[in-house]
Amino acid sequence: MSAKVATAGDFGISLSRDARPVLDKVAEALRIILSDPNVETILINIFGGIVRCDRVAQGVIDALSAMEVKVPVVVRLEGTNAKEAADLLENSPLDFIVAASLKDGAEKAVKDAVVALDKAAKSGAIHPNNAARRKSRIMRQLHQAKSG
């Protein structure tokens, strides 16, 4: 795991897996990410060369099915069995957002984080001032990423 700043937001943790993905490690990483109250969205970038995207996608589905997920989950797929993986995600009971590219995924993750903050503020889950501060931080990071 390594800290990583994506082109359109601060995504906190990036995972790289080798050709033998360990699904319990994926679940552990997702539990760590979801335990952080500052996480507004999750962007999962699956790049399958030797590792088949469908196997990793099924692992993500299995891991998140056992957890309470209150943030949008955007998944970008590229590589071996990406189409099959996209079908698995779209047909799962979870509400995944499938992205066409990493840039598309980053943009969708930022957009959906802002929408989720608005919903949380309207429902009373978080204070509107807190939502506004967090949205402002996201938009500032987006502006900085776009301007260089």
ROLUM-697239 format. One record per atom (N, C-alpha, C, O, CB): z, y, x; residue in one letter. Coordinates in steps of 0.02 Angstrom, whole numbers, always signed. Glycine has a CB too. Example, Ala and Ser with C-alpha at 12.3 -4.5 7.8 and 13.67 -1.06 7.14 Angstrom:
BEGIN
REC        Z        Y        X   residuo
REC     +390     -284     +660         a
REC     +390     -225     +615         a
REC     +390     -165     +660         a
REC     +423     -166     +712         a
REC     +452     -224     +565         a
REC     +354     -112     +642         s
REC     +357      -53     +684         s
REC     +394       +2     +645         s
REC     +402      +57     +670         s
REC     +286      -30     +704         s
//
This chain:
BEGIN
REC        Z        Y        X   residuo
REC       +0      -59      +42         m
REC       +0       +0       +0         m
REC       +0      +62      +44         m
REC      +31      +63      +97         m
REC      +60       +0      -48         m
REC      -35     +112      +22         s
REC      -35     +174      +60         s
REC      -40     +233      +13         s
REC      -68     +227      -42         s
REC      -93     +175     +110         s
REC      -12     +288      +34         a
REC      -17     +349       -7         a
REC      -89     +371       -7         a
REC     -123     +365      +43         a
REC      +30     +406      +19         a
REC     -112     +397      -63         k
REC     -182     +417      -68         k
REC     -188     +474     -118         k
REC     -158     +472     -172         k
REC     -226     +357      -88         k
REC     -227     +523     -101         v
REC     -243     +576     -148         v
REC     -316     +567     -166         v
REC     -360     +568     -122         v
REC     -229     +647     -118         v
REC     -330     +559     -230         a
REC     -399     +549     -253         a
REC     -432     +617     -262         a
REC     -400     +668     -255         a
REC     -401     +508     -319         a
REC     -496     +616     -278         t
REC     -534     +678     -283         t
REC     -512     +721     -342         t
REC     -527     +781     -343         t
REC     -606     +663     -289         t
REC     -478     +693     -391         a
REC     -461     +734     -449         a
REC     -390     +721     -472         a
REC     -377     +711     -532         a
REC     -509     +719     -506         a
REC     -343     +720     -426         g
REC     -274     +711     -444         g
REC     -236     +672     -392         g
REC     -266     +643     -347         g
REC     -268     +677     -511         g
REC     -171     +672     -398         d
REC     -128     +636     -352         d
REC     -112     +569     -382         d
REC      -74     +565     -431         d
REC      -64     +677     -336         d
REC     -139     +516     -354         f
REC     -131     +450     -385         f
REC      -77     +408     -351         f
REC      -69     +350     -369         f
REC     -196     +413     -382         f
REC      -41     +436     -303         g
REC      +19     +405     -277         g
REC      +11     +344     -234         g
REC      +26     +347     -175         g
REC      +61     +388     -332         g
REC      -12     +289     -261         i
REC      -14     +226     -223         i
REC      -84     +196     -229         i
REC     -113     +195     -283         i
REC      +39     +176     -249         i
REC     -109     +172     -174         s
REC     -172     +136     -173         s
REC     -159      +66     -147         s
REC     -124      +58      -97         s
REC     -226     +173     -130         s
REC     -187      +17     -180         l
REC     -178      -53     -158         l
REC     -243      -80     -130         l
REC     -296      -69     -159         l
REC     -154      -97     -216         l
REC     -239     -114      -74         s
REC     -296     -150      -48         s
REC     -276     -223      -44         s
REC     -223     -240      -17         s
REC     -318     -123      +22         s
REC     -317     -266      -70         r
REC     -303     -337      -70         r
REC     -358     -373      -32         r
REC     -415     -350      -30         r
REC     -298     -365     -143         r
REC     -341     -428       +0         d
REC     -390     -467      +36         d
REC     -426     -516      -10         d
REC     -422     -509      -71         d
REC     -357     -504      +95         d
REC     -460     -564      +18         a
REC     -500     -610      -22         a
REC     -458     -658      -65         a
REC     -485     -691     -109         a
REC     -544     -650      +23         a
REC     -394     -662      -53         r
REC     -351     -705      -93         r
REC     -299     -663     -129         r
REC     -241     -659     -106         r
REC     -317     -760      -48         r
REC     -318     -632     -184         p
REC     -270     -588     -218         p
REC     -209     -626     -243         p
REC     -216     -682     -269         p
REC     -303     -552     -276         p
REC     -152     -597     -234         v
REC      -90     -628     -257         v
REC      -69     -589     -319         v
REC      -46     -532     -315         v
REC      -34     -627     -201         v
REC      -76     -621     -377         l
REC      -66     -587     -441         l
REC       +6     -562     -450         l
REC      +17     -511     -482         l
REC      -85     -632     -498         l
REC      +54     -598     -421         d
REC     +123     -574     -427         d
REC     +132     -510     -387         d
REC     +174     -468     -404         d
REC     +173     -627     -404         d
REC      +93     -500     -334         k
REC      +96     -437     -296         k
REC      +66     -380     -337         k
REC      +90     -324     -334         k
REC      +58     -445     -229         k
REC      +13     -395     -375         v
REC      -17     -345     -419         v
REC      +35     -324     -472         v
REC      +44     -265     -484         v
REC      -82     -371     -453         v
REC      +67     -373     -502         a
REC     +118     -359     -553         a
REC     +176     -319     -523         a
REC     +200     -272     -554         a
REC     +145     -425     -584         a
REC     +197     -337     -463         e
REC     +252     -301     -430         e
REC     +232     -229     -417         e
REC     +271     -183     -429         e
REC     +271     -336     -364         e
REC     +171     -218     -393         a
REC     +147     -151     -379         a
REC     +144     -109     -443         a
REC     +164      -51     -444         a
REC      +78     -153     -346         a
REC     +119     -139     -497         l
REC     +115     -104     -561         l
REC     +185      -87     -589         l
REC     +195      -34     -618         l
REC      +76     -145     -612         l
REC     +233     -133     -579         r
REC     +302     -119     -601         r
REC     +329      -59     -562         r
REC     +362      -16     -591         r
REC     +347     -181     -590         r
REC     +316      -56     -497         i
REC     +339       +0     -456         i
REC     +307      +65     -480         i
REC     +342     +115     -488         i
REC     +323      -12     -381         i
REC     +242      +64     -491         i
REC     +207     +124     -513         i
REC     +233     +147     -581         i
REC     +247     +206     -590         i
REC     +131     +111     -518         i
REC     +242     +100     -628         l
REC     +264     +118     -695         l
REC     +338     +138     -697         l
REC     +359     +169     -746         l
REC     +253      +60     -741         l
REC     +376     +122     -646         s
REC     +446     +142     -645         s
REC     +454     +216     -627         s
REC     +509     +244     -635         s
REC     +485      +99     -596         s
REC     +402     +247     -602         d
REC     +404     +318     -583         d
REC     +390     +361     -644         d
REC     +335     +357     -672         d
REC     +353     +333     -526         d
REC     +438     +401     -666         p
REC     +428     +441     -726         p
REC     +375     +496     -717         p
REC     +354     +526     -766         p
REC     +493     +472     -747         p
REC     +355     +510     -656         n
REC     +305     +561     -644         n
REC     +233     +535     -649         n
REC     +186     +575     -644         n
REC     +316     +591     -575         n
REC     +225     +471     -658         v
REC     +157     +442     -664         v
REC     +131     +460     -734         v
REC     +161     +443     -784         v
REC     +158     +365     -653         v
REC      +74     +494     -735         e
REC      +43     +514     -798         e
REC      -16     +469     -817         e
REC      -36     +466     -875         e
REC      +20     +585     -794         e
REC      -45     +435     -768         t
REC     -100     +390     -781         t
REC     -105     +342     -722         t
REC      -79     +355     -668         t
REC     -167     +429     -790         t
REC     -139     +287     -733         i
REC     -151     +238     -679         i
REC     -226     +230     -672         i
REC     -261     +218     -721         i
REC     -115     +170     -692         i
REC     -250     +236     -611         l
REC     -320     +223     -596         l
REC     -322     +162     -551         l
REC     -295     +162     -496         l
REC     -355     +285     -561         l
REC     -354     +109     -576         i
REC     -361      +47     -538         i
REC     -434      +42     -518         i
REC     -479      +42     -560         i
REC     -339      -16     -579         i
REC     -445      +38     -453         n
REC     -513      +33     -425         n
REC     -522      -38     -400         n
REC     -494      -58     -349         n
REC     -525      +85     -368         n
REC     -561      -77     -436         i
REC     -574     -147     -415         i
REC     -643     -149     -382         i
REC     -694     -139     -415         i
REC     -570     -197     -477         i
REC     -642     -162     -318         f
REC     -705     -171     -281         f
REC     -707     -242     -257         f
REC     -674     -260     -208         f
REC     -711     -120     -222         f
REC     -746     -283     -291         g
REC     -748     -354     -276         g
REC     -808     -373     -234         g
REC     -865     -367     -258         g
REC     -747     -395     -338         g
REC     -797     -395     -174         g
REC     -849     -423     -133         g
REC     -838     -497     -131         g
REC     -869     -535     -168         g
REC     -849     -392      -60         g
REC     -792     -517      -89         i
REC     -772     -588      -87         i
REC     -728     -603     -148         i
REC     -733     -656     -178         i
REC     -735     -604      -21         i
REC     -684     -555     -164         v
REC     -640     -563     -222         v
REC     -681     -548     -285         v
REC     -714     -497     -289         v
REC     -578     -516     -217         v
REC     -678     -592     -333         r
REC     -714     -582     -395         r
REC     -677     -532     -439         r
REC     -617     -539     -451         r
REC     -724     -648     -433         r
REC     -713     -482     -464         c
REC     -683     -431     -507         c
REC     -650     -461     -569         c
REC     -597     -437     -590         c
REC     -736     -381     -529         c
REC     -680     -513     -598         d
REC     -652     -542     -658         d
REC     -584     -573     -646         d
REC     -540     -571     -690         d
REC     -699     -594     -686         d
REC     -573     -602     -587         r
REC     -508     -632     -571         r
REC     -455     -577     -564         r
REC     -399     -585     -587         r
REC     -512     -674     -507         r
REC     -474     -523     -530         v
REC     -426     -468     -521         v
REC     -412     -434     -589         v
REC     -355     -418     -604         v
REC     -454     -416     -470         v
REC     -464     -424     -629         a
REC     -455     -394     -695         a
REC     -409     -437     -738         a
REC     -366     -410     -773         a
REC     -523     -385     -730         a
REC     -417     -503     -737         q
REC     -373     -546     -776         q
REC     -302     -540     -751         q
REC     -255     -542     -791         q
REC     -397     -619     -772         q
REC     -293     -534     -686         g
REC     -226     -524     -658         g
REC     -194     -459     -682         g
REC     -135     -457     -698         g
REC     -228     -525     -583         g
REC     -234     -407     -685         v
REC     -209     -342     -709         v
REC     -191     -347     -783         v
REC     -139     -322     -805         v
REC     -263     -286     -699         v
REC     -234     -380     -822         i
REC     -220     -390     -894         i
REC     -155     -429     -902         i
REC     -112     -409     -941         i
REC     -279     -427     -929         i
REC     -148     -484     -866         d
REC      -88     -526     -872         d
REC      -26     -487     -852         d
REC      +26     -490     -886         d
REC      -94     -588     -828         d
REC      -30     -449     -797         a
REC      +28     -411     -773         a
REC      +48     -357     -823         a
REC     +107     -350     -839         a
REC      +12     -380     -705         a
REC       +0     -318     -847         l
REC      +16     -263     -892         l
REC      +35     -287     -962         l
REC      +70     -251     -998         l
REC      -43     -216     -897         l
REC      +13     -347     -981         s
REC      +32     -374    -1046         s
REC     +107     -388    -1050         s
REC     +136     -388    -1104         s
REC       -7     -438    -1060         s
REC     +137     -399     -993         a
REC     +209     -414     -990         a
REC     +252     -352     -980         a
REC     +312     -357     -973         a
REC     +223     -464     -934         a
REC     +221     -293     -980         m
REC     +257     -231     -967         m
REC     +246     -181    -1023         m
REC     +199     -187    -1063         m
REC     +234     -200     -900         m
REC     +290     -133    -1026         e
REC     +282      -78    -1073         e
REC     +242      -23    -1038         e
REC     +267       +8     -990         e
REC     +352      -50    -1099         e
REC     +181      -12    -1060         v
REC     +137      +37    -1029         v
REC     +129      +96    -1076         v
REC     +104      +90    -1131         v
REC      +67       +6    -1012         v
REC     +152     +155    -1053         k
REC     +150     +215    -1095         k
REC     +101     +267    -1069         k
REC      +98     +322    -1095         k
REC     +219     +245    -1100         k
REC      +64     +249    -1017         v
REC      +15     +295     -988         v
REC      -55     +264     -992         v
REC      -62     +203     -995         v
REC      +34     +312     -914         v
REC     -106     +307     -991         p
REC     -174     +280     -991         p
REC     -187     +239     -927         p
REC     -163     +256     -873         p
REC     -226     +337     -997         p
REC     -226     +186     -934         v
REC     -246     +145     -877         v
REC     -322     +145     -874         v
REC     -357     +119     -918         v
REC     -218      +71     -884         v
REC     -348     +176     -820         v
REC     -420     +180     -808         v
REC     -437     +129     -755         v
REC     -403     +125     -704         v
REC     -441     +253     -787         v
REC     -490      +90     -767         v
REC     -511      +39     -719         v
REC     -583      +49     -700         v
REC     -627      +54     -743         v
REC     -500      -32     -747         v
REC     -596      +52     -635         r
REC     -664      +57     -609         r
REC     -680      -11     -577         r
REC     -640      -36     -538         r
REC     -673     +116     -557         r
REC     -738      -38     -592         l
REC     -758     -104     -568         l
REC     -823      -99     -529         l
REC     -869      -65     -550         l
REC     -765     -154     -626         l
REC     -825     -132     -472         e
REC     -887     -134     -433         e
REC     -886     -199     -393         e
REC     -837     -214     -359         e
REC     -894      -72     -386         e
REC     -941     -237     -397         g
REC     -946     -296     -355         g
REC     -956     -360     -395         g
REC     -980     -359     -452         g
REC     -886     -303     -313         g
REC     -937     -415     -365         t
REC     -947     -481     -393         t
REC     -913     -488     -461         t
REC     -853     -478     -467         t
REC     -922     -534     -345         t
REC     -953     -506     -512         n
REC     -929     -518     -580         n
REC     -899     -455     -613         n
REC     -853     -460     -653         n
REC     -878     -574     -580         n
REC     -925     -397     -595         a
REC     -899     -334     -624         a
REC     -912     -332     -699         a
REC     -869     -309     -737         a
REC     -932     -274     -590         a
REC     -970     -356     -721         k
REC     -986     -356     -793         k
REC     -937     -400     -831         k
REC     -913     -381     -885         k
REC    -1058     -380     -805         k
REC     -923     -459     -804         e
REC     -876     -505     -836         e
REC     -806     -473     -839         e
REC     -770     -481     -888         e
REC     -874     -572     -799         e
REC     -788     -439     -785         a
REC     -722     -406     -783         a
REC     -718     -350     -835         a
REC     -668     -343     -869         a
REC     -710     -377     -713         a
REC     -772     -311     -841         a
REC     -773     -258     -892         a
REC     -766     -287     -962         a
REC     -730     -259    -1003         a
REC     -839     -217     -887         a
REC     -799     -343     -974         d
REC     -794     -376    -1040         d
REC     -722     -399    -1053         d
REC     -696     -391    -1108         d
REC     -841     -436    -1044         d
REC     -689     -427    -1002         l
REC     -620     -449    -1009         l
REC     -575     -390    -1027         l
REC     -534     -395    -1072         l
REC     -595     -482     -944         l
REC     -584     -334     -992         l
REC     -542     -275    -1004         l
REC     -555     -246    -1073         l
REC     -507     -229    -1109         l
REC     -555     -222     -951         l
REC     -618     -241    -1092         e
REC     -635     -211    -1157         e
REC     -613     -255    -1215         e
REC     -599     -230    -1270         e
REC     -709     -199    -1161         e
REC     -609     -321    -1205         n
REC     -589     -367    -1258         n
REC     -515     -385    -1256         n
REC     -492     -424    -1297         n
REC     -630     -430    -1253         n
REC     -478     -357    -1209         s
REC     -406     -371    -1205         s
REC     -369     -331    -1258         s
REC     -396     -282    -1283         s
REC     -379     -355    -1134         s
REC     -309     -352    -1275         p
REC     -271     -314    -1325         p
REC     -245     -247    -1299         p
REC     -221     -206    -1337         p
REC     -212     -356    -1349         p
REC     -250     -236    -1234         l
REC     -228     -173    -1204         l
REC     -283     -121    -1208         l
REC     -342     -138    -1217         l
REC     -206     -184    -1131         l
REC     -264      -59    -1203         d
REC     -311       -4    -1211         d
REC     -335      +22    -1143         d
REC     -317      +77    -1122         d
REC     -278      +54    -1252         d
REC     -376      -18    -1109         f
REC     -403       +3    -1044         f
REC     -461      +51    -1054         f
REC     -497      +48    -1104         f
REC     -426      -59    -1004         f
REC     -470      +96    -1007         i
REC     -527     +141    -1005         i
REC     -568     +118     -945         i
REC     -546     +124     -888         i
REC     -505     +217    -1000         i
REC     -628      +93     -958         v
REC     -671      +67     -904         v
REC     -716     +124     -879         v
REC     -748     +158     -919         v
REC     -713       +6     -928         v
REC     -718     +133     -813         a
REC     -757     +187     -783         a
REC     -817     +158     -746         a
REC     -815     +102     -720         a
REC     -712     +228     -735         a
REC     -870     +198     -743         a
REC     -932     +177     -712         a
REC     -932     +186     -636         a
REC     -967     +150     -600         a
REC     -991     +215     -741         a
REC     -893     +234     -611         s
REC     -890     +247     -539         s
REC     -820     +271     -522         s
REC     -780     +284     -567         s
REC     -944     +300     -518         s
REC     -805     +276     -458         l
REC     -739     +301     -439         l
REC     -730     +373     -461         l
REC     -676     +392     -485         l
REC     -729     +294     -363         l
REC     -782     +414     -454         k
REC     -778     +484     -476         k
REC     -766     +486     -552         k
REC     -723     +524     -576         k
REC     -842     +522     -457         k
REC     -804     +447     -589         d
REC     -796     +444     -662         d
REC     -725     +421     -679         d
REC     -693     +449     -724         d
REC     -848     +395     -693         d
REC     -700     +372     -643         g
REC     -632     +348     -655         g
REC     -579     +402     -642         g
REC     -532     +409     -681         g
REC     -618     +288     -612         g
REC     -588     +439     -587         a
REC     -540     +492     -571         a
REC     -541     +546     -624         a
REC     -489     +570     -645         a
REC     -556     +522     -501         a
REC     -601     +565     -646         e
REC     -606     +617     -698         e
REC     -576     +593     -764         e
REC     -541     +631     -798         e
REC     -680     +636     -709         e
REC     -588     +531     -782         k
REC     -560     +503     -844         k
REC     -484     +499     -839         k
REC     -448     +512     -888         k
REC     -589     +434     -860         k
REC     -459     +480     -780         a
REC     -387     +474     -771         a
REC     -353     +542     -779         a
REC     -300     +546     -811         a
REC     -371     +445     -702         a
REC     -382     +593     -750         v
REC     -353     +660     -756         v
REC     -355     +684     -829         v
REC     -306     +709     -856         v
REC     -390     +710     -709         v
REC     -413     +677     -860         k
REC     -421     +698     -930         k
REC     -372     +662     -975         k
REC     -339     +693    -1017         k
REC     -494     +685     -954         k
REC     -366     +597     -966         d
REC     -322     +558    -1009         d
REC     -248     +572     -995         d
REC     -207     +567    -1040         d
REC     -335     +484    -1001         d
REC     -231     +590     -934         a
REC     -163     +610     -919         a
REC     -144     +673     -957         a
REC      -89     +679     -984         a
REC     -154     +621     -843         a
REC     -190     +721     -959         v
REC     -178     +783     -995         v
REC     -170     +769    -1070         v
REC     -125     +796    -1102         v
REC     -235     +834     -983         v
REC     -214     +728    -1098         v
REC     -210     +710    -1169         v
REC     -144     +675    -1184         v
REC     -111     +689    -1234         v
REC     -270     +665    -1189         v
REC     -124     +629    -1140         a
REC      -61     +592    -1150         a
REC       -1     +639    -1148         a
REC      +46     +630    -1186         a
REC      -54     +537    -1097         a
REC       -2     +689    -1104         l
REC      +52     +738    -1101         l
REC      +56     +779    -1165         l
REC     +110     +792    -1191         l
REC      +43     +784    -1040         l
REC       -3     +798    -1191         d
REC       -4     +835    -1255         d
REC      +27     +793    -1311         d
REC      +68     +818    -1350         d
REC      -76     +854    -1273         d
REC       +9     +730    -1315         k
REC      +36     +685    -1367         k
REC     +111     +676    -1359         k
REC     +148     +677    -1408         k
REC       +1     +617    -1364         k
REC     +133     +668    -1297         a
REC     +205     +659    -1284         a
REC     +244     +720    -1304         a
REC     +299     +715    -1331         a
REC     +217     +642    -1210         a
REC     +217     +778    -1290         a
REC     +251     +841    -1308         a
REC     +253     +849    -1384         a
REC     +304     +868    -1412         a
REC     +216     +902    -1276         a
REC     +198     +833    -1418         k
REC     +196     +840    -1491         k
REC     +242     +790    -1526         k
REC     +271     +806    -1578         k
REC     +124     +830    -1517         k
REC     +250     +731    -1497         s
REC     +294     +681    -1528         s
REC     +367     +691    -1511         s
REC     +411     +659    -1540         s
REC     +272     +612    -1505         s
REC     +381     +736    -1464         g
REC     +450     +748    -1443         g
REC     +474     +702    -1387         g
REC     +532     +704    -1369         g
REC     +495     +740    -1501         g
REC     +429     +662    -1360         a
REC     +448     +616    -1306         a
REC     +466     +654    -1242         a
REC     +509     +633    -1203         a
REC     +391     +567    -1291         a
REC     +433     +711    -1231         i
REC     +452     +755    -1176         i
REC     +452     +827    -1202         i
REC     +419     +843    -1251         i
REC     +403     +747    -1115         i
REC     +489     +868    -1168         h
REC     +494     +939    -1188         h
REC     +426     +973    -1175         h
REC     +395     +960    -1123         h
REC     +551     +975    -1148         h
REC     +403    +1015    -1221         p
REC     +338    +1048    -1212         p
REC     +332    +1087    -1147         p
REC     +278    +1089    -1117         p
REC     +326    +1095    -1269         p
REC     +387    +1117    -1124         n
REC     +385    +1153    -1060         n
REC     +372    +1106    -1001         n
REC     +336    +1122     -954         n
REC     +450    +1192    -1048         n
REC     +403    +1047    -1005         n
REC     +392     +996     -953         n
REC     +319     +973     -954         n
REC     +289     +966     -901         n
REC     +440     +936     -963         n
REC     +292     +962    -1013         a
REC     +222     +941    -1019         a
REC     +176     +995     -991         a
REC     +128     +980     -955         a
REC     +204     +927    -1093         a
REC     +191    +1058    -1006         a
REC     +149    +1113     -981         a
REC     +152    +1117     -905         a
REC     +101    +1129     -873         a
REC     +172    +1180    -1012         a
REC     +211    +1109     -876         r
REC     +217    +1110     -802         r
REC     +176    +1053     -771         r
REC     +141    +1063     -721         r
REC     +291    +1104     -781         r
REC     +183     +994     -800         r
REC     +147     +936     -772         r
REC      +71     +944     -780         r
REC      +34     +927     -734         r
REC     +170     +871     -806         r
REC      +49     +971     -837         k
REC      -23     +983     -846         k
REC      -47    +1036     -797         k
REC     -102    +1030     -769         k
REC      -37    +1006     -919         k
REC       -8    +1086     -786         s
REC      -26    +1139     -738         s
REC      -35    +1110     -668         s
REC      -81    +1128     -632         s
REC      +27    +1195     -738         s
REC      +11    +1065     -649         r
REC       +7    +1034     -583         r
REC      -57     +992     -578         r
REC      -92     +994     -527         r
REC      +69     +989     -569         r
REC      -73     +954     -629         i
REC     -133     +913     -629         i
REC     -195     +957     -623         i
REC     -240     +943     -583         i
REC     -137     +871     -694         i
REC     -198    +1010     -662         m
REC     -257    +1054     -661         m
REC     -263    +1090     -594         m
REC     -319    +1101     -569         m
REC     -253    +1105     -718         m
REC     -207    +1109     -564         r
REC     -208    +1140     -497         r
REC     -237    +1092     -446         r
REC     -279    +1111     -405         r
REC     -136    +1162     -477         r
REC     -215    +1029     -448         q
REC     -241     +978     -402         q
REC     -315     +966     -413         q
REC     -353     +958     -365         q
REC     -202     +913     -409         q
REC     -335     +965     -475         l
REC     -406     +956     -490         l
REC     -447    +1014     -462         l
REC     -499    +1003     -432         l
REC     -416     +950     -567         l
REC     -423    +1075     -472         h
REC     -458    +1134     -446         h
REC     -463    +1131     -370         h
REC     -515    +1146     -341         h
REC     -422    +1199     -468         h
REC     -407    +1113     -337         q
REC     -407    +1108     -264         q
REC     -455    +1055     -239         q
REC     -491    +1065     -190         q
REC     -336    +1093     -238         q
REC     -457     +998     -274         a
REC     -503     +944     -254         a
REC     -575     +966     -260         a
REC     -617     +950     -218         a
REC     -490     +882     -295         a
REC     -591    +1002     -314         k
REC     -660    +1023     -325         k
REC     -681    +1079     -279         k
REC     -740    +1084     -261         k
REC     -669    +1046     -396         k
REC     -634    +1122     -258         s
REC     -652    +1179     -216         s
REC     -649    +1163     -142         s
REC     -665    +1206     -100         s
REC     -606    +1238     -231         s
REC     -630    +1104     -125         g
REC     -637    +1085      -55         g
REC     -576    +1066      -22         g
REC     -578    +1049      +38         g
REC     -666    +1138      -19         g
//
